[in-house]
Amino acid sequence: MRRAFAAPDEAAVPGWEPLSACRERVVPAVRRVLEVHGDDDVVLVGHGTAWTLVVADLTGRPPDLERWSALAMPDVIVVGA
């Protein structure tokens, strides 16, 4: 996964979606959900890599790979609480 984050425009493993493609697909969808629901609490379910990209986008910070590597299965990420 670190290789995927280091080169987000390339598939880290043959057949994997490049992270840039994941970001282009997931981030706008999450932003739209947040726009529609305003100040309501929203729960989204997905995989940790996508949420790592979303959190980076929403917070304006680089992807937190240490947090990603510490994710349990399942886990919860809270943004803006």
KAQUI-V768666 format. One record per helix or strand. SS is the DSSP state (helix for helix, strand for strand). FROM is the first residue (numbers start at 1). LEN is the number of residues. If there is no record, write none. Layout:
ss=SS from=FROM len=LEN
ss=SS from=FROM len=LEN
This chain:
ss=helix from=2 len=5
ss=helix from=19 len=19
ss=helix from=48 len=12
ss=helix from=65 len=6
